Amino acid sequence: MSTVLPPLSLDEVSRAAENPFTAVNTLLGDFNTGHVGPTKHVPLWLLARDADGKVQAGLLGQTYWS
């Protein structure tokens, strides 16, 4: 199977008018839904907090199943 893609460019993003993470998540979600159906997932957040309860680090993940 051959796929023809339009010309693409790469951008380094530190600040942008649009949220690039939302754009990529939407593209991935649409692709995955088209191939395996509606999303079934459970989000997972692990947060590291200091002694005052302020978040200092974290990890975002999700489990998926069909």
N, C-alpha and C positions, 0 to 999 in steps of 0.2 A: 504494500500500500504506500503510495506516495502522497505527500502533503505539500502544497505550495504555500509558503508564508510570505506576507508582504515584508518589505524591508523594515528592519527594526533598529532601534538605537538603545544604548544603555545609558542610564542616568544615575549618578551618585545622588542619593537623597538624604539630606539632613533636615531641610525645611521645604515644604511644598504647599501649594494652594490646595491640592487635593490630598486625601489620605491614601498613600500608596498601598498600605496594608489592606485597607478596605477594598481597593480595586483588585488586588491580587486574590484576596479571599473570595470575592464575588466570582472571578473567572474560574478559580479552582472549584468552587461550589457548584457552579453551573455545569462544568465539565463532568464532575463526579456524579451529579444527579442524573445527567443524561446517560451515563454508563451503568450506574448501579441502582438508580432510583432515589427516593427521598432520603435525606440524611438521618441517620440514627447515631447519635453521639452523646457522650457525657463529657462536659468540660472539666478540666482539672487545673487548679491553680495551687502552686506551692509558694508560700511567701516566707522570707526570712526577715524577722523584725528585730530591732535593737531593744535594749532594756526599757525604752520609753514607748515601745509599741509602733515606732515608725518603720515603714517598709524600707529595707535596705537592698533587697535583691528579690528575684522571683523567677519562676519558671511557669510557662503557660503550655498546656498540652490538651489533647483530647483523645478519647478512645472512640473508635468507629467500629460498627459491625453491620452486617447485612442480613 
